[in-house]
Amino acid sequence: MGFGDKFKALSDPTRREILMLLRKGPMSAGEIGACFSMTGATVSHHLTVLKGAGIIDDEKRGKYIYYTLNTSVIDDILNWVLELKGEEGHEK
């Protein structure tokens, strides 16, 4: 999956806020949803978009699914931005 899907997923402020929550560690959809004033279906949609872009992973534990950051994808994005910045510096 290309960077376009990742940047599109990151373009939404709610999804960025979800990522900030997951920075602290794994959370269930219910725990994430409790931090927002939106329906469970809306939270689920945001989680689906983030998972589809590969930015988060999920793991079933008993009755619940826990979500975590996929830091390797974040590293890839950061490396690309740093590479881009370095190439700009070389052209000047």
Backbone hydrogen bonds, N-H to C=O, Kabsch-Sander energy under -0.5 kcal/mol:
donor,donor_aa,acceptor,acceptor_aa,energy
5,D,2,G,-0.5
6,K,2,G,-1.0
7,F,3,F,-3.1
8,K,4,G,-2.3
9,A,5,D,-2.2
10,L,6,K,-2.2
11,S,7,F,-1.0
11,S,8,K,-0.5
12,D,9,A,-0.8
16,R,12,D,-2.0
17,E,13,P,-2.0
18,I,14,T,-2.2
19,L,15,R,-2.0
20,M,16,R,-1.8
21,L,17,E,-1.9
22,L,18,I,-2.3
23,R,19,L,-1.0
24,K,21,L,-1.4
25,G,22,L,-1.2
27,M,67,Y,-1.7
29,A,65,I,-0.9
32,I,28,S,-2.3
33,G,29,A,-3.1
34,A,30,G,-1.8
35,C,32,I,-1.7
36,F,33,G,-1.8
38,M,36,F,-0.8
43,V,39,T,-2.1
44,S,40,G,-2.7
45,H,41,A,-2.1
46,H,42,T,-2.2
47,L,43,V,-2.5
48,T,44,S,-2.4
49,V,45,H,-2.3
50,L,46,H,-2.3
51,K,47,L,-2.6
52,G,48,T,-2.7
53,A,49,V,-1.6
54,G,51,K,-1.4
55,I,50,L,-2.1
56,I,50,L,-0.9
57,D,68,T,-2.6
59,E,66,Y,-2.1
61,R,64,Y,-3.5
64,Y,61,R,-1.9
66,Y,59,E,-2.9
66,Y,64,Y,-0.5
67,Y,27,M,-3.3
68,T,57,D,-2.3
70,N,55,I,-2.9
71,T,69,L,-1.1
73,V,70,N,-1.1
74,I,70,N,-1.3
75,D,71,T,-2.7
76,D,72,S,-2.0
77,I,73,V,-2.2
78,L,74,I,-2.6
79,N,75,D,-2.9
80,W,76,D,-2.2
81,V,77,I,-2.4
82,L,78,L,-2.7
83,E,79,N,-2.5
84,L,80,W,-2.7
85,K,81,V,-2.5
86,G,82,L,-2.4
87,E,83,E,-2.4
88,E,84,L,-2.1
89,G,85,K,-2.0
90,H,86,G,-1.3
91,E,87,E,-1.1
91,E,88,E,-0.5
92,K,88,E,-0.9
